[in-house]
Amino acid sequence: MSGNENSGDGEFDDVINAEDILHVIELDDNRDISEVMEEADLGEDFDDDMEASGGQIEVQDMAGVVFDKHKDAVFSVHIDPNTSQLAVTGGQDDTAFVWKISTGEVLFECTGHKESVTCTSFSHDGTYVATADLSGLVKVWKVETKEDVFTFECSDAEWMKWHPASHVLFLGTVDGDIWMWKIPSGECKTLQSHGCTVSCGVILSDGKRMCVGYDDGSLKIWDLKSVSVQHNITGVNAHKSTVLCVDTHPVNNVILSGSTDVTARAYNSSTGKLLGSYDCSSPETEEDSVEAVALSPTHSYAATGTVAGVLSIWDTNTQICRHKCRHEGGIVSVQWDRLTPQVYTSCLDGAIRLWDARNGEMVSKWTGHTDSILGFDVSRDGKYLVTVSEDKTARVFSLSTSDR
């Protein structure tokens, strides 16, 4: 439009009709723009439009399936790693559902919970599905028979993990204990607390050890067979405050943790040695934290996501930040693609994005939720993305697109 915006040559006559004009505003250089807008009284039409839409800005719903059986916010989701055909979701309505991804049909409801179901997970082979609520009630169901095969009550649940190769279930609690059960026998071991909440945990790639993060900023590497601490990371090598997330590389001995101190730290799991510290802070934001960390299975990259909405891509060899990818809201979780150097992010703005770690460019964006996304999972076969949200729904997005 430069040089021609006031030419008066009629070039817009065929796209702007007189009947389309709602109001003509006379411009005056000496008047404040707020006075002009107030006189125009355009707010009433806008308010009517917002009221008609329920007060929400309309977003494009790209989901192939919308699961709407929950009656309140949906907190957790996991896709069956064996078949990639079932999802389990848990919500603030004290319920969990196992349902078919392709249709949204409920296979069965996981009943009996007393509080919000914040943890849901299938075993490595899809034989069992476990659910845990905030009160510490843990239940395990056999998927084929829909039978409740294990129930246990402990203190408030913080996180839950299945062993990647056996039917052993782990639960971290607010009082700092980690429970370890063989399913379905219920044979139990406990990794004892040192007096503060165990906030996150991950089973290491050898399947024999676990790294856990605590509310005081420390980390421990446990030997699961002997139930003993191999390495206790404290002091200057630990975080200054709560460890919120931890990840491990599927092949090498690197562990990555993220904290409310707005740093991520890399450790050698064999020695407990600190390998590097990554400053994830944003100068323009005072209140910030590292909410999610992930190590790429295909390249020497690490990803960190913060409350400030910044995805940082780090080169783990040089510890240099390659790219900063900014979001319109806080980042809830991150997950690397299994086969490519691309990373998914879920965001409080209600969208899922896929980023290319090599150039920092956004590859894809999926929308449809009308409120914050609280979690997501990608099917092992790479065909589906399932998200859960504050808007009381789970949504299924197809990843079988040209850019995948």
NUZAVO-355136 format. One record per residue (C-alpha): x, y, z; residue number from 1; residue in one letter. Coordinates in nm, 3 decimals. Layout:
NUZAVO-355136
SITE       x       y       z resi resn
SITE       X       Y       Z  NUM    A
...
***
This chain:
NUZAVO-355136
SITE       x       y       z resi resn
SITE   0.000   0.000   0.000    1    M
SITE   0.301   0.235   0.026    2    S
SITE   0.258   0.543  -0.193    3    G
SITE  -0.097   0.446  -0.302    4    N
SITE  -0.307   0.437   0.012    5    E
SITE  -0.472   0.775  -0.063    6    N
SITE  -0.455   0.764  -0.439    7    S
SITE  -0.835   0.762  -0.482    8    G
SITE  -0.807   0.564  -0.804    9    D
SITE  -1.092   0.331  -0.708   10    G
SITE  -0.878   0.019  -0.686   11    E
SITE  -1.076  -0.100  -0.380   12    F
SITE  -1.423  -0.026  -0.522   13    D
SITE  -1.482  -0.390  -0.608   14    D
SITE  -1.398  -0.523  -0.259   15    V
SITE  -1.549  -0.255  -0.031   16    I
SITE  -1.921  -0.184  -0.076   17    N
SITE  -2.109   0.106   0.073   18    A
SITE  -2.345  -0.125   0.261   19    E
SITE  -2.047  -0.292   0.433   20    D
SITE  -1.938   0.033   0.603   21    I
SITE  -2.037   0.034   0.971   22    L
SITE  -1.907   0.374   1.073   23    H
SITE  -1.703   0.655   0.921   24    V
SITE  -1.445   0.811   1.152   25    I
SITE  -1.321   1.159   1.063   26    E
SITE  -0.950   1.183   1.147   27    L
SITE  -0.811   1.490   1.320   28    D
SITE  -0.444   1.522   1.408   29    D
SITE  -0.530   1.721   1.722   30    N
SITE  -0.757   1.456   1.876   31    R
SITE  -0.656   1.162   2.093   32    D
SITE  -0.730   0.820   1.942   33    I
SITE  -0.922   0.715   2.255   34    S
SITE  -1.163   1.005   2.204   35    E
SITE  -1.221   0.899   1.845   36    V
SITE  -1.291   0.537   1.941   37    M
SITE  -1.526   0.641   2.222   38    E
SITE  -1.722   0.864   1.985   39    E
SITE  -1.741   0.586   1.727   40    A
SITE  -1.901   0.359   1.992   41    D
SITE  -1.769   0.041   1.833   42    L
SITE  -1.750  -0.141   2.165   43    G
SITE  -2.116  -0.247   2.168   44    E
SITE  -2.088  -0.456   1.849   45    D
SITE  -1.769  -0.616   1.978   46    F
SITE  -1.929  -0.699   2.312   47    D
SITE  -2.226  -0.856   2.133   48    D
SITE  -1.992  -1.072   1.925   49    D
SITE  -1.798  -1.185   2.234   50    M
SITE  -2.121  -1.265   2.419   51    E
SITE  -2.245  -1.474   2.127   52    A
SITE  -1.920  -1.672   2.126   53    S
SITE  -1.925  -1.731   2.500   54    G
SITE  -1.652  -1.474   2.565   55    G
SITE  -1.389  -1.682   2.384   56    Q
SITE  -1.194  -1.608   2.072   57    I
SITE  -1.281  -1.869   1.811   58    E
SITE  -0.994  -2.104   1.726   59    V
SITE  -0.964  -2.350   1.442   60    Q
SITE  -1.035  -2.701   1.570   61    D
SITE  -0.789  -2.928   1.391   62    M
SITE  -0.871  -3.236   1.602   63    A
SITE  -0.997  -3.548   1.433   64    G
SITE  -1.155  -3.680   1.754   65    V
SITE  -1.276  -3.489   2.060   66    V
SITE  -1.311  -3.693   2.379   67    F
SITE  -1.562  -3.514   2.602   68    D
SITE  -1.657  -3.767   2.870   69    K
SITE  -1.477  -3.584   3.151   70    H
SITE  -1.683  -3.336   3.352   71    K
SITE  -1.391  -3.116   3.462   72    D
SITE  -1.034  -3.030   3.367   73    A
SITE  -0.830  -3.321   3.224   74    V
SITE  -0.483  -3.344   3.380   75    F
SITE  -0.305  -3.648   3.239   76    S
SITE  -0.284  -3.864   2.928   77    V
SITE  -0.083  -4.163   2.810   78    H
SITE  -0.105  -4.366   2.488   79    I
SITE  -0.067  -4.743   2.493   80    D
SITE   0.295  -4.791   2.377   81    P
SITE   0.222  -5.139   2.245   82    N
SITE  -0.071  -5.084   2.006   83    T
SITE  -0.091  -4.701   1.979   84    S
SITE  -0.468  -4.751   1.970   85    Q
SITE  -0.577  -4.670   2.326   86    L
SITE  -0.544  -4.365   2.548   87    A
SITE  -0.597  -4.326   2.920   88    V
SITE  -0.692  -3.986   3.063   89    T
SITE  -0.746  -3.868   3.420   90    G
SITE  -0.917  -3.555   3.541   91    G
SITE  -1.036  -3.325   3.814   92    Q
SITE  -1.370  -3.509   3.810   93    D
SITE  -1.204  -3.794   4.009   94    D
SITE  -1.230  -4.029   3.712   95    T
SITE  -1.010  -4.190   3.449   96    A
SITE  -1.112  -4.342   3.119   97    F
SITE  -0.948  -4.588   2.882   98    V
SITE  -1.073  -4.513   2.532   99    W
SITE  -1.010  -4.578   2.164  100    K
SITE  -0.806  -4.308   1.990  101    I
SITE  -0.965  -4.362   1.650  102    S
SITE  -1.324  -4.308   1.765  103    T
SITE  -1.327  -4.174   2.122  104    G
SITE  -1.527  -4.480   2.232  105    E
SITE  -1.485  -4.561   2.601  106    V
SITE  -1.337  -4.906   2.661  107    L
SITE  -1.387  -4.881   3.039  108    F
SITE  -1.394  -4.633   3.324  109    E
SITE  -1.136  -4.653   3.605  110    C
SITE  -1.367  -4.606   3.903  111    T
SITE  -1.312  -4.570   4.276  112    G
SITE  -1.092  -4.261   4.301  113    H
SITE  -1.149  -4.005   4.574  114    K
SITE  -0.964  -3.703   4.435  115    E
SITE  -0.840  -3.562   4.102  116    S
SITE  -0.669  -3.830   3.893  117    V
SITE  -0.335  -3.668   3.811  118    T
SITE  -0.133  -3.974   3.700  119    C
SITE  -0.230  -4.225   3.430  120    T
SITE  -0.003  -4.469   3.249  121    S
SITE   0.003  -4.795   3.054  122    F
SITE   0.266  -5.058   3.124  123    S
SITE   0.536  -5.104   2.858  124    H
SITE   0.342  -5.382   2.683  125    D
SITE  -0.006  -5.238   2.733  126    G
SITE  -0.114  -5.526   2.959  127    T
SITE  -0.192  -5.301   3.254  128    Y
SITE  -0.302  -4.942   3.305  129    V
SITE  -0.236  -4.756   3.630  130    A
SITE  -0.416  -4.453   3.774  131    T
SITE  -0.333  -4.246   4.082  132    A
SITE  -0.511  -3.955   4.245  133    D
SITE  -0.403  -3.665   4.465  134    L
SITE  -0.504  -3.847   4.783  135    S
SITE  -0.253  -4.124   4.710  136    G
SITE  -0.497  -4.393   4.597  137    L
SITE  -0.329  -4.609   4.331  138    V
SITE  -0.523  -4.855   4.116  139    K
SITE  -0.406  -5.092   3.842  140    V
SITE  -0.635  -5.248   3.583  141    W
SITE  -0.578  -5.535   3.343  142    K
SITE  -0.673  -5.388   3.007  143    V
SITE  -0.791  -5.710   2.838  144    E
SITE  -1.034  -5.806   3.114  145    T
SITE  -1.103  -5.452   3.247  146    K
SITE  -1.042  -5.599   3.592  147    E
SITE  -0.907  -5.407   3.893  148    D
SITE  -0.600  -5.614   3.992  149    V
SITE  -0.423  -5.389   4.243  150    F
SITE  -0.518  -5.114   4.490  151    T
SITE  -0.297  -4.930   4.736  152    F
SITE  -0.326  -4.615   4.946  153    E
SITE  -0.031  -4.402   5.051  154    C
SITE   0.038  -4.029   5.095  155    S
SITE  -0.044  -3.772   4.827  156    D
SITE   0.089  -3.870   4.484  157    A
SITE   0.337  -3.647   4.300  158    E
SITE   0.425  -3.864   3.998  159    W
SITE   0.399  -4.220   3.868  160    M
SITE   0.611  -4.428   3.628  161    K
SITE   0.611  -4.782   3.494  162    W
SITE   0.939  -4.964   3.447  163    H
SITE   1.019  -4.958   3.072  164    P
SITE   1.063  -5.336   3.048  165    A
SITE   0.874  -5.504   3.334  166    S
SITE   0.551  -5.487   3.531  167    H
SITE   0.696  -5.276   3.811  168    V
SITE   0.519  -4.954   3.908  169    L
SITE   0.677  -4.655   4.085  170    F
SITE   0.500  -4.377   4.272  171    L
SITE   0.663  -4.066   4.422  172    G
SITE   0.483  -3.897   4.711  173    T
SITE   0.458  -3.562   4.883  174    V
SITE   0.623  -3.704   5.196  175    D
SITE   0.930  -3.804   4.993  176    G
SITE   0.892  -4.182   4.978  177    D
SITE   0.902  -4.371   4.649  178    I
SITE   0.692  -4.685   4.637  179    W
SITE   0.788  -4.971   4.405  180    M
SITE   0.541  -5.256   4.339  181    W
SITE   0.547  -5.571   4.132  182    K
SITE   0.216  -5.602   3.951  183    I
SITE  -0.012  -5.785   4.004  184    P
SITE   0.143  -5.956   4.310  185    S
SITE   0.185  -5.630   4.499  186    G
SITE   0.532  -5.721   4.628  187    E
SITE   0.669  -5.390   4.756  188    C
SITE   0.990  -5.198   4.822  189    K
SITE   1.027  -4.839   4.941  190    T
SITE   1.296  -4.582   4.859  191    L
SITE   1.304  -4.385   5.181  192    Q
SITE   1.253  -4.011   5.210  193    S
SITE   1.509  -3.775   5.358  194    H
SITE   1.238  -3.540   5.476  195    G
SITE   1.106  -3.350   5.175  196    C
SITE   0.879  -3.407   4.874  197    T
SITE   1.012  -3.618   4.588  198    V
SITE   0.897  -3.403   4.298  199    S
SITE   0.997  -3.603   3.987  200    C
SITE   1.168  -3.920   3.876  201    G
SITE   1.287  -4.120   3.577  202    V
SITE   1.412  -4.478   3.528  203    I
SITE   1.757  -4.478   3.369  204    L
SITE   1.831  -4.649   3.039  205    S
SITE   1.991  -4.956   3.201  206    D
SITE   1.662  -5.031   3.378  207    G
SITE   1.850  -5.090   3.706  208    K
SITE   1.862  -4.737   3.845  209    R
SITE   1.639  -4.438   3.895  210    M
SITE   1.715  -4.066   3.920  211    C
SITE   1.479  -3.859   4.133  212    V
SITE   1.456  -3.489   4.213  213    G
SITE   1.349  -3.339   4.543  214    Y
SITE   1.184  -3.025   4.672  215    D
SITE   1.508  -2.904   4.833  216    D
SITE   1.691  -2.900   4.497  217    G
SITE   1.884  -3.223   4.549  218    S
SITE   1.888  -3.531   4.327  219    L
SITE   1.956  -3.895   4.405  220    K
SITE   2.048  -4.189   4.185  221    I
SITE   1.905  -4.506   4.336  222    W
SITE   2.002  -4.867   4.273  223    D
SITE   1.665  -5.040   4.242  224    L
SITE   1.777  -5.391   4.336  225    K
SITE   1.954  -5.300   4.658  226    S
SITE   1.728  -4.998   4.729  227    V
SITE   2.039  -4.793   4.805  228    S
SITE   2.160  -4.449   4.699  229    V
SITE   2.448  -4.462   4.449  230    Q
SITE   2.491  -4.086   4.421  231    H
SITE   2.350  -3.807   4.633  232    N
SITE   2.376  -3.474   4.451  233    I
SITE   2.362  -3.186   4.698  234    T
SITE   2.529  -2.854   4.774  235    G
SITE   2.681  -2.649   4.493  236    V
SITE   2.623  -2.925   4.238  237    N
SITE   2.251  -2.941   4.310  238    A
SITE   1.975  -2.694   4.225  239    H
SITE   1.901  -2.404   4.458  240    K
SITE   1.530  -2.488   4.480  241    S
SITE   1.268  -2.748   4.377  242    T
SITE   1.358  -2.989   4.098  243    V
SITE   1.049  -2.990   3.876  244    L
SITE   1.150  -3.228   3.597  245    C
SITE   1.415  -3.480   3.501  246    V
SITE   1.496  -3.677   3.185  247    D
SITE   1.755  -3.932   3.083  248    T
SITE   1.913  -4.014   2.749  249    H
SITE   1.798  -4.351   2.604  250    P
SITE   2.156  -4.461   2.529  251    V
SITE   2.426  -4.267   2.715  252    N
SITE   2.463  -4.177   3.083  253    N
SITE   2.341  -3.818   3.070  254    V
SITE   2.067  -3.694   3.305  255    I
SITE   1.902  -3.354   3.261  256    L
SITE   1.704  -3.178   3.534  257    S
SITE   1.506  -2.853   3.550  258    G
SITE   1.418  -2.639   3.850  259    S
SITE   1.236  -2.339   3.993  260    T
SITE   1.582  -2.176   4.009  261    D
SITE   1.539  -2.131   3.629  262    V
SITE   1.833  -2.353   3.540  263    T
SITE   1.874  -2.694   3.382  264    A
SITE   2.162  -2.914   3.492  265    R
SITE   2.326  -3.210   3.321  266    A
SITE   2.486  -3.495   3.517  267    Y
SITE   2.671  -3.816   3.448  268    N
SITE   2.454  -4.093   3.593  269    S
SITE   2.751  -4.327   3.643  270    S
SITE   2.955  -4.083   3.851  271    T
SITE   2.700  -3.824   3.967  272    G
SITE   2.932  -3.557   3.830  273    K
SITE   2.788  -3.223   3.718  274    L
SITE   2.848  -3.187   3.343  275    L
SITE   2.702  -2.842   3.290  276    G
SITE   2.445  -2.583   3.397  277    S
SITE   2.215  -2.403   3.154  278    Y
SITE   2.076  -2.059   3.238  279    D
SITE   1.715  -2.062   3.113  280    C
SITE   1.606  -1.728   3.257  281    S
SITE   1.441  -1.449   3.061  282    S
SITE   1.552  -1.092   3.154  283    P
SITE   1.204  -0.953   3.098  284    E
SITE   1.039  -1.200   3.342  285    T
SITE   1.086  -1.204   3.718  286    E
SITE   0.879  -1.511   3.806  287    E
SITE   1.002  -1.804   3.600  288    D
SITE   1.092  -2.172   3.626  289    S
SITE   1.200  -2.462   3.407  290    V
SITE   0.886  -2.672   3.374  291    E
SITE   1.009  -2.931   3.124  292    A
SITE   1.336  -3.082   3.001  293    V
SITE   1.408  -3.345   2.737  294    A
SITE   1.713  -3.501   2.572  295    L
SITE   1.699  -3.578   2.201  296    S
SITE   1.732  -3.949   2.118  297    P
SITE   1.877  -3.873   1.773  298    T
SITE   2.109  -3.570   1.814  299    H
SITE   2.324  -3.399   2.077  300    S
SITE   2.043  -3.160   2.168  301    Y
SITE   1.859  -3.078   2.488  302    A
SITE   1.531  -2.890   2.514  303    A
SITE   1.410  -2.681   2.806  304    T
SITE   1.071  -2.512   2.844  305    G
SITE   0.988  -2.233   3.089  306    T
SITE   0.691  -2.058   3.247  307    V
SITE   0.797  -1.750   3.049  308    A
SITE   0.711  -1.943   2.731  309    G
SITE   1.065  -1.995   2.601  310    V
SITE   1.175  -2.321   2.442  311    L
SITE   1.555  -2.329   2.440  312    S
SITE   1.747  -2.573   2.221  313    I
SITE   2.091  -2.652   2.365  314    W
SITE   2.394  -2.823   2.211  315    D
SITE   2.489  -3.072   2.481  316    T
SITE   2.849  -3.099   2.354  317    N
SITE   2.924  -2.727   2.373  318    T
SITE   2.651  -2.628   2.624  319    Q
SITE   2.562  -2.338   2.392  320    I
SITE   2.203  -2.232   2.332  321    C
SITE   2.133  -2.278   1.962  322    R
SITE   1.782  -2.133   1.948  323    H
SITE   1.518  -1.966   2.164  324    K
SITE   1.165  -2.031   2.042  325    C
SITE   0.908  -1.803   2.205  326    R
SITE   0.547  -1.898   2.281  327    H
SITE   0.238  -1.695   2.362  328    E
SITE   0.203  -1.862   2.704  329    G
SITE   0.392  -2.075   2.951  330    G
SITE   0.528  -2.411   2.833  331    I
SITE   0.380  -2.711   3.016  332    V
SITE   0.574  -3.001   2.863  333    S
SITE   0.816  -3.092   2.584  334    V
SITE   0.875  -3.418   2.399  335    Q
SITE   1.123  -3.506   2.126  336    W
SITE   1.019  -3.689   1.813  337    D
SITE   1.157  -4.042   1.823  338    R
SITE   1.311  -4.033   1.473  339    L
SITE   1.394  -3.670   1.389  340    T
SITE   1.554  -3.366   1.559  341    P
SITE   1.212  -3.211   1.613  342    Q
SITE   1.051  -3.130   1.946  343    V
SITE   0.687  -3.087   2.052  344    Y
SITE   0.576  -2.827   2.304  345    T
SITE   0.243  -2.788   2.482  346    S
SITE   0.148  -2.441   2.592  347    C
SITE  -0.093  -2.260   2.820  348    L
SITE  -0.223  -2.073   2.513  349    D
SITE  -0.403  -2.393   2.410  350    G
SITE  -0.179  -2.495   2.118  351    A
SITE   0.073  -2.771   2.045  352    I
SITE   0.374  -2.683   1.833  353    R
SITE   0.645  -2.881   1.659  354    L
SITE   0.988  -2.717   1.624  355    W
SITE   1.291  -2.808   1.416  356    D
SITE   1.591  -2.802   1.648  357    A
SITE   1.833  -2.748   1.362  358    R
SITE   1.704  -2.404   1.264  359    N
SITE   1.465  -2.310   1.546  360    G
SITE   1.171  -2.281   1.306  361    E
SITE   0.817  -2.394   1.387  362    M
SITE   0.720  -2.686   1.164  363    V
SITE   0.356  -2.735   1.265  364    S
SITE   0.094  -2.600   1.502  365    K
SITE  -0.222  -2.776   1.620  366    W
SITE  -0.517  -2.588   1.770  367    T
SITE  -0.866  -2.670   1.892  368    G
SITE  -0.862  -2.635   2.270  369    H
SITE  -1.037  -2.334   2.423  370    T
SITE  -0.825  -2.334   2.740  371    D
SITE  -0.479  -2.429   2.863  372    S
SITE  -0.326  -2.760   2.754  373    I
SITE  -0.219  -2.953   3.065  374    L
SITE  -0.047  -3.249   2.900  375    G
SITE   0.003  -3.446   2.580  376    F
SITE   0.146  -3.767   2.440  377    D
SITE   0.261  -3.884   2.097  378    V
SITE   0.187  -4.240   1.988  379    S
SITE   0.485  -4.467   1.946  380    R
SITE   0.396  -4.528   1.580  381    D
SITE   0.407  -4.151   1.516  382    G
SITE   0.050  -4.131   1.386  383    K
SITE  -0.134  -3.955   1.668  384    Y
SITE  -0.099  -3.668   1.910  385    L
SITE  -0.338  -3.667   2.207  386    V
SITE  -0.378  -3.359   2.426  387    T
SITE  -0.568  -3.286   2.748  388    V
SITE  -0.692  -2.950   2.864  389    S
SITE  -0.853  -2.729   3.122  390    E
SITE  -1.148  -2.713   2.879  391    D
SITE  -1.261  -3.063   2.999  392    K
SITE  -1.167  -3.240   2.675  393    T
SITE  -0.898  -3.457   2.524  394    A
SITE  -0.827  -3.412   2.155  395    R
SITE  -0.670  -3.640   1.895  396    V
SITE  -0.467  -3.487   1.614  397    F
SITE  -0.338  -3.680   1.315  398    S
SITE   0.035  -3.656   1.245  399    L
SITE   0.007  -3.822   0.905  400    S
SITE   0.070  -3.497   0.719  401    T
SITE   0.310  -3.385   0.448  402    S
SITE   0.547  -3.216   0.695  403    D
SITE   0.586  -3.537   0.895  404    R
***
